[in-house]
Amino acid sequence: MKIRTCAWAAAMLLACGAQAQTLTGWALMPAATFADGPTSGQFAAPNPYGTYLPPYLGQQPVQGFSGVLPGPRRNSFLFLVDNGFGARANSADAVLRAYTLKIDWKTARGGSGTARPADLVTGRPREAFDASTRLSFNDAQHQVPWAIQADFEHYYNDPNKPAVDATVRERRLLTGADFDIESIRRDSHGNYWLGDEFGPYLLKTDAQGTLLRAPIPLPGVYAPENNEVLSGHASANLPASGGFEGLALNASGTQLYTLLEKTVAGDAAKTLRIDQFDLATEAYTGVRYHYVLEAAGTNIGDMVAIDDQRFIVIERNGATATSGGTPFKKLFLVDLAGVAPGGVVQKTELVDLMNLADPHDLNGDGSQVFTLPYVTIENVTVIDERTLLVANDNNFPYGGGRALTADDTEFLRIRLPVSLTGH
């Protein structure tokens, strides 16, 4: 397969004209979608809209989604849930999971526009988000070399707080106070690799979600929640919530590429590090590239590989339809070809998520231009050479993306004007 360059892609995209990216499928999952599990939200503040007030007795929110993988059958996908309620201090009772969804796209020909629970192994629809639909990440083999919530009698090891749920303790389930998982990849052996923001750490699990080794730190980079920082052995040089929002596995299945969400102290402003990690040795190679945010961009949301040199990155700012400011939500084609280690990667705008052609008004808003004005958009995967899936992280129970209410999760199927393979 002949690989085309970013320059070629840019020329082709410009030739196709503005608004050439088309919404061909749309679906929605309501904000209040829950699964069985330990009571959650005991430490979470309510949203300003007065809806879906925590705690959630005997329930876990299924959202928000921070990473996605293709599922076992057509239109099924495995979505990663992040740390819960947005911070270490409020997410100790949010267990870390990934759920399988079967999407019935609303298209020009019909469809319900819904996302249903599906079996983790077969991808067949299920009636509820039960144990058959999910991965439950855990440290049953005691790989984490520091205390996690499962080691405590009370959350946060504070006798004034509620007792840690018995299931968390017995199964050594990982929680949102242990790690903030924001990205997911599956290797050729069926193991999962998770990108965390608290370290930032790479986490390796087996196919059932059990940690197989100790968390792997990024050398020289320390978030405020890093264990070395908390124990007084290092100083933070990465802002909170600045870790591995992006994690890509190359097409050869040999290397991971980690992409930080925020800038390391001392690096050039608006510059993010991309580091190469070798799966054979399970170690960083020392090869690093730099991704420079656009003038309007403030964060990245996800990263997925097209081949061994090219990737798609979500870039955004924090503006929404209700917050003031101009929402910036775009996908960029990123190319390592010809870039020496230490250099800045090439970027080409691929999709403007605030300006998608929607000729059949699939979301029913009365417009033939579709916009996705949520704070965080953290899921992208390649369906085929001309089709992408994109979804937002709804940050349940918070919101304000489209309206002053808790956000739903929207799933987009986007048709590109040109093939990603150059054919």
C-alpha positions as CSV (number, residue, x, y, z in Angstrom):
1,M,0.0,0.0,0.0
2,K,1.5,3.3,-1.0
3,I,1.6,5.8,1.8
4,R,0.7,9.4,0.9
5,T,2.2,12.4,2.7
6,C,0.5,15.2,4.7
7,A,1.3,17.6,1.9
8,W,-0.7,15.4,-0.5
9,A,-3.5,15.0,1.9
10,A,-3.7,18.8,2.4
11,A,-3.8,19.4,-1.3
12,M,-6.6,16.9,-1.7
13,L,-8.6,18.2,1.2
14,L,-8.4,21.7,-0.1
15,A,-9.4,20.6,-3.6
16,C,-12.5,19.0,-2.1
17,G,-13.5,22.3,-0.6
18,A,-15.0,23.4,2.7
19,Q,-17.5,21.2,4.5
20,A,-16.5,18.1,2.5
21,Q,-16.6,15.9,5.6
22,T,-20.1,14.5,5.9
23,L,-22.0,13.0,8.8
24,T,-23.4,9.7,7.6
25,G,-24.4,8.2,10.9
26,W,-25.4,9.6,14.4
27,A,-26.4,8.1,17.7
28,L,-27.0,9.2,21.3
29,M,-26.6,7.7,24.7
30,P,-28.6,9.6,27.4
31,A,-26.6,11.1,30.3
32,A,-28.3,9.0,32.9
33,T,-27.1,5.6,31.8
34,F,-26.0,3.3,34.6
35,A,-24.5,-0.1,35.3
36,D,-24.7,-2.3,38.4
37,G,-21.8,-1.9,40.8
38,P,-20.7,-0.2,44.0
39,T,-22.4,2.9,45.1
40,S,-20.7,5.9,43.4
41,G,-20.7,9.6,43.6
42,Q,-20.4,9.8,47.3
43,F,-17.6,12.5,47.0
44,A,-18.8,14.2,43.8
45,A,-20.3,17.7,43.8
46,P,-23.7,18.1,42.1
47,N,-23.9,19.9,38.8
48,P,-25.3,23.4,38.7
49,Y,-28.4,22.2,36.8
50,G,-29.8,20.2,39.8
51,T,-30.1,17.0,37.8
52,Y,-28.9,13.4,38.4
53,L,-27.8,14.3,41.9
54,P,-25.2,12.0,43.5
55,P,-24.7,9.6,45.1
56,Y,-25.8,6.7,42.9
57,L,-26.8,3.9,45.2
58,G,-25.7,0.5,43.9
59,Q,-24.8,2.0,40.5
60,Q,-21.9,3.2,38.4
61,P,-22.3,5.7,35.6
62,V,-21.5,4.1,32.2
63,Q,-20.0,7.5,31.0
64,G,-17.9,9.5,30.2
65,F,-15.9,7.8,27.6
66,S,-12.2,8.7,27.1
67,G,-11.0,6.0,24.6
68,V,-12.4,3.6,22.0
69,L,-11.5,0.4,20.2
70,P,-13.2,-1.5,17.5
71,G,-15.5,-4.2,18.9
72,P,-15.9,-7.9,18.0
73,R,-18.5,-7.3,15.3
74,R,-19.7,-4.6,12.9
75,N,-20.9,-1.4,14.6
76,S,-19.7,-2.6,18.0
77,F,-17.1,-0.7,20.0
78,L,-15.3,-1.0,23.3
79,F,-15.4,2.4,25.2
80,L,-13.1,3.2,28.1
81,V,-14.5,5.1,31.1
82,D,-12.2,7.6,32.7
83,N,-11.6,8.1,36.4
84,G,-15.2,8.9,37.2
85,F,-16.0,12.4,38.4
86,G,-12.9,14.4,37.1
87,A,-10.5,14.4,40.0
88,R,-8.7,12.0,42.4
89,A,-10.4,13.6,45.4
90,N,-13.9,12.8,44.2
91,S,-13.6,9.5,42.4
92,A,-12.5,6.8,44.9
93,D,-15.9,5.0,44.6
94,A,-15.9,5.1,40.7
95,V,-14.5,1.7,39.5
96,L,-12.4,1.7,36.3
97,R,-14.2,-0.1,33.5
98,A,-14.6,-0.4,29.7
99,Y,-18.0,-1.2,28.2
100,T,-19.0,-2.7,24.9
101,L,-21.6,-0.9,22.9
102,K,-23.6,-1.8,19.7
103,I,-24.5,1.3,17.8
104,D,-27.6,1.5,15.6
105,W,-26.7,4.4,13.5
106,K,-29.4,6.9,12.4
107,T,-28.7,7.3,8.7
108,A,-30.4,8.7,5.6
109,R,-32.2,5.4,5.3
110,G,-33.4,5.2,8.9
111,G,-32.1,3.6,12.1
112,S,-32.8,4.4,15.7
113,G,-29.7,6.4,16.6
114,T,-29.2,4.5,19.8
115,A,-26.3,2.8,21.5
116,R,-27.1,-0.4,23.4
117,P,-25.0,-2.6,25.7
118,A,-23.3,-5.5,24.0
119,D,-21.4,-8.6,24.9
120,L,-17.7,-8.1,25.4
121,V,-16.8,-11.2,23.5
122,T,-19.4,-11.5,20.8
123,G,-20.6,-7.9,20.4
124,R,-24.2,-9.1,20.4
125,P,-26.8,-6.7,22.1
126,R,-27.6,-7.2,25.7
127,E,-30.5,-5.9,27.8
128,A,-28.3,-4.1,30.4
129,F,-24.7,-3.1,31.1
130,D,-24.0,-6.2,33.1
131,A,-20.8,-8.1,33.8
132,S,-20.9,-9.7,30.3
133,T,-20.5,-6.3,28.6
134,R,-17.5,-4.9,30.4
135,L,-13.9,-5.1,31.5
136,S,-13.3,-4.3,35.2
137,F,-9.7,-3.2,35.7
138,N,-8.2,-4.7,38.8
139,D,-4.9,-5.4,40.6
140,A,-5.7,-8.9,41.7
141,Q,-2.0,-9.8,41.3
142,H,-0.8,-7.0,43.6
143,Q,1.3,-5.3,40.9
144,V,0.9,-1.7,42.1
145,P,3.8,-1.1,44.5
146,W,1.9,1.5,46.6
147,A,-1.5,1.5,48.4
148,I,-4.6,1.6,46.4
149,Q,-8.2,2.1,47.6
150,A,-8.7,-1.6,47.8
151,D,-6.1,-1.7,50.5
152,F,-8.1,0.6,52.8
153,E,-11.0,0.0,55.1
154,H,-12.4,3.4,54.4
155,Y,-12.1,5.5,51.2
156,Y,-9.0,7.7,51.1
157,N,-7.8,5.8,54.2
158,D,-9.9,8.2,56.2
159,P,-12.1,6.7,59.0
160,N,-14.5,9.6,58.7
161,K,-15.4,8.5,55.1
162,P,-17.6,5.6,54.0
163,A,-16.2,2.1,54.1
164,V,-14.6,0.9,50.9
165,D,-17.1,-1.3,49.1
166,A,-16.5,-5.0,49.8
167,T,-16.4,-5.9,46.1
168,V,-13.6,-3.3,45.6
169,R,-11.6,-4.8,48.4
170,E,-12.2,-8.5,47.5
171,R,-11.5,-8.1,43.8
172,R,-8.9,-5.3,44.2
173,L,-10.8,-3.2,41.7
174,L,-9.0,-0.1,40.5
175,T,-10.8,3.2,41.1
176,G,-10.7,6.8,39.9
177,A,-8.6,7.7,43.0
178,D,-5.9,5.2,41.9
179,F,-5.6,6.0,38.2
180,D,-7.2,8.3,35.6
181,I,-7.2,6.2,32.5
182,E,-7.8,8.2,29.3
183,S,-6.6,6.0,26.5
184,I,-6.7,2.3,25.5
185,R,-5.0,0.0,23.0
186,R,-5.0,-3.8,22.5
187,D,-1.8,-5.5,21.5
188,S,-1.4,-8.7,19.3
189,H,-1.5,-10.9,22.4
190,G,-4.9,-9.5,23.4
191,N,-3.5,-7.5,26.3
192,Y,-4.7,-4.0,27.0
193,W,-2.5,-0.9,27.4
194,L,-4.0,2.0,29.2
195,G,-2.7,5.6,29.3
196,D,-3.1,7.2,32.7
197,E,-2.9,10.9,33.7
198,F,-2.0,10.6,37.3
199,G,1.6,9.4,36.7
200,P,1.5,9.6,33.8
201,Y,1.7,5.8,33.7
202,L,1.3,3.1,31.2
203,L,-0.8,0.2,32.6
204,K,-0.7,-3.3,31.0
205,T,-3.5,-5.7,31.7
206,D,-4.6,-9.1,30.4
207,A,-7.7,-9.7,28.3
208,Q,-9.8,-9.7,31.5
209,G,-8.5,-6.3,32.8
210,T,-6.0,-7.6,35.4
211,L,-2.8,-5.7,35.8
212,L,0.2,-7.8,34.6
213,R,3.0,-5.5,35.8
214,A,3.7,-2.4,37.9
215,P,2.7,0.9,36.3
216,I,5.3,2.2,33.9
217,P,6.3,5.9,34.4
218,L,7.4,8.3,31.7
219,P,11.0,9.1,32.6
220,G,11.4,12.6,33.9
221,V,7.8,13.5,33.8
222,Y,5.7,13.9,37.0
223,A,2.1,14.9,37.4
224,P,1.0,16.2,40.8
225,E,-0.6,12.8,41.6
226,N,2.5,10.8,40.7
227,N,3.5,8.5,43.5
228,E,7.0,9.9,43.5
229,V,5.6,13.4,44.0
230,L,3.2,12.3,46.7
231,S,6.0,10.5,48.6
232,G,8.2,13.6,48.4
233,H,10.8,12.1,46.1
234,A,10.1,14.3,43.0
235,S,8.5,17.6,42.1
236,A,5.6,17.9,39.7
237,N,6.6,19.3,36.2
238,L,3.3,18.4,34.4
239,P,0.0,20.1,35.2
240,A,-2.9,18.0,36.7
241,S,-4.9,16.3,34.0
242,G,-2.1,16.6,31.6
243,G,-1.0,13.0,31.1
244,F,-1.6,10.4,28.4
245,E,-4.8,11.6,26.8
246,G,-3.5,10.1,23.6
247,L,-2.1,6.6,23.0
248,A,-1.7,5.0,19.6
249,L,-0.5,1.6,18.5
250,N,1.2,1.6,15.1
251,A,-0.2,-0.6,12.4
252,S,2.7,-3.1,12.7
253,G,1.7,-3.6,16.4
254,T,5.2,-3.1,17.6
255,Q,5.2,0.3,19.2
256,L,3.0,2.6,21.2
257,Y,3.1,6.3,21.0
258,T,2.1,8.3,24.0
259,L,0.8,11.9,23.7
260,L,0.6,14.2,26.7
261,E,-2.4,16.5,27.0
262,K,-0.5,19.4,28.5
263,T,3.0,20.9,28.3
264,V,5.9,19.7,30.5
265,A,7.5,22.6,32.4
266,G,10.5,23.9,30.5
267,D,9.2,22.8,27.1
268,A,8.1,25.4,24.6
269,A,4.6,26.8,25.2
270,K,1.7,24.8,23.5
271,T,4.1,22.0,22.7
272,L,3.2,18.4,23.7
273,R,5.5,15.4,23.9
274,I,5.0,12.2,21.8
275,D,7.1,9.4,23.2
276,Q,7.8,6.0,21.5
277,F,7.4,2.8,23.6
278,D,8.6,-0.5,22.3
279,L,6.2,-3.5,23.0
280,A,8.9,-6.2,22.7
281,T,11.1,-4.7,25.4
282,E,8.2,-2.9,27.3
283,A,10.4,0.2,27.6
284,Y,10.5,3.7,26.2
285,T,13.0,3.9,23.3
286,G,14.1,7.4,23.9
287,V,12.6,8.6,20.6
288,R,10.5,11.7,21.1
289,Y,8.6,14.0,18.8
290,H,6.7,17.2,19.5
291,Y,3.2,18.2,18.7
292,V,2.4,21.9,18.5
293,L,-1.2,23.0,19.3
294,E,-3.0,25.5,17.1
295,A,-3.4,29.0,18.2
296,A,-7.0,28.2,19.3
297,G,-6.2,24.8,20.7
298,T,-5.6,24.1,24.3
299,N,-5.7,20.3,24.7
300,I,-5.7,17.1,22.8
301,G,-8.4,14.5,23.2
302,D,-7.3,11.3,21.6
303,M,-4.8,9.8,19.1
304,V,-5.1,6.8,16.8
305,A,-2.7,5.3,14.2
306,I,-3.4,5.0,10.5
307,D,-0.2,3.2,9.7
308,D,3.3,3.2,11.1
309,Q,4.0,6.9,10.5
310,R,0.6,8.7,10.4
311,F,-1.9,9.3,13.2
312,I,-5.2,11.2,13.8
313,V,-5.3,13.6,16.8
314,I,-8.3,15.3,18.3
315,E,-7.4,18.9,19.3
316,R,-9.8,21.2,21.1
317,N,-10.4,24.1,23.5
318,G,-12.7,24.3,26.4
319,A,-15.4,26.4,24.8
320,T,-19.0,25.1,24.4
321,A,-22.3,26.3,23.0
322,T,-23.2,27.7,26.5
323,S,-19.8,28.9,27.9
324,G,-19.0,31.8,25.7
325,G,-16.0,31.9,23.4
326,T,-15.7,30.0,20.1
327,P,-15.6,26.2,20.3
328,F,-12.5,24.7,18.6
329,K,-12.9,21.0,17.9
330,K,-10.8,19.5,15.1
331,L,-9.1,16.4,13.9
332,F,-5.6,16.6,12.5
333,L,-3.6,14.2,10.4
334,V,-0.2,13.9,11.9
335,D,2.9,12.6,10.0
336,L,6.2,11.5,11.4
337,A,7.7,10.9,7.9
338,G,11.0,12.8,7.5
339,V,10.8,14.2,11.1
340,A,14.0,13.5,13.1
341,P,13.6,12.5,16.7
342,G,13.2,15.7,18.8
343,G,11.5,17.4,15.9
344,V,8.0,18.8,15.4
345,V,5.5,16.6,13.6
346,Q,3.7,17.7,10.5
347,K,0.0,18.5,10.9
348,T,-2.9,18.8,8.4
349,E,-6.4,19.6,9.3
350,L,-8.6,16.6,8.5
351,V,-12.1,17.4,10.0
352,D,-13.7,20.4,11.6
353,L,-16.2,19.0,14.1
354,M,-17.9,22.4,14.3
355,N,-18.6,22.3,10.5
356,L,-19.7,18.9,9.3
357,A,-22.1,18.5,6.4
358,D,-25.3,17.0,7.6
359,P,-27.6,16.9,4.5
360,H,-30.2,14.6,6.2
361,D,-30.2,16.4,9.6
362,L,-29.5,13.2,11.4
363,N,-29.6,14.7,14.9
364,G,-32.9,16.5,14.1
365,D,-31.8,20.0,15.1
366,G,-33.2,21.6,11.9
367,S,-29.8,22.3,10.4
368,Q,-27.8,20.8,7.6
369,V,-24.6,21.8,9.3
370,F,-23.6,19.6,12.3
371,T,-21.6,20.9,15.2
372,L,-20.1,19.1,18.3
373,P,-19.6,21.8,20.8
374,Y,-18.8,19.8,23.9
375,V,-15.9,20.6,26.3
376,T,-14.1,17.3,25.8
377,I,-14.1,15.1,22.7
378,E,-11.9,12.1,23.5
379,N,-12.8,9.2,21.2
380,V,-11.7,8.6,17.6
381,T,-11.2,5.4,15.7
382,V,-10.9,4.4,12.1
383,I,-13.8,2.4,10.8
384,D,-12.4,2.1,7.2
385,E,-10.2,4.1,4.9
386,R,-12.8,6.8,4.5
387,T,-14.8,6.6,7.7
388,L,-14.2,7.6,11.3
389,L,-16.0,7.3,14.5
390,V,-15.9,10.2,16.9
391,A,-17.6,10.6,20.3
392,N,-17.5,13.1,23.2
393,D,-16.7,12.5,26.8
394,N,-19.8,13.8,28.6
395,N,-18.1,14.3,32.0
396,F,-21.2,12.9,33.8
397,P,-23.0,14.4,35.7
398,Y,-21.7,17.7,34.5
399,G,-22.2,19.3,31.1
400,G,-23.2,22.5,29.4
401,G,-22.1,21.4,25.9
402,R,-25.2,22.0,24.0
403,A,-27.5,23.3,26.7
404,L,-27.4,24.1,30.4
405,T,-27.9,20.5,31.4
406,A,-25.9,17.3,31.9
407,D,-24.4,16.3,28.6
408,D,-25.4,13.2,26.6
409,T,-22.9,11.2,24.7
410,E,-23.1,11.6,20.9
411,F,-21.5,9.2,18.4
412,L,-20.6,10.4,14.9
413,R,-19.8,8.4,11.8
414,I,-17.9,10.7,9.5
415,R,-17.2,10.2,5.8
416,L,-14.0,11.7,4.6
417,P,-13.6,13.3,1.1
418,V,-10.5,11.3,0.4
419,S,-9.1,7.9,1.5
420,L,-6.6,7.8,4.3
421,T,-4.6,5.3,2.3
422,G,-4.4,7.5,-0.8
423,H,-6.5,5.3,-3.1
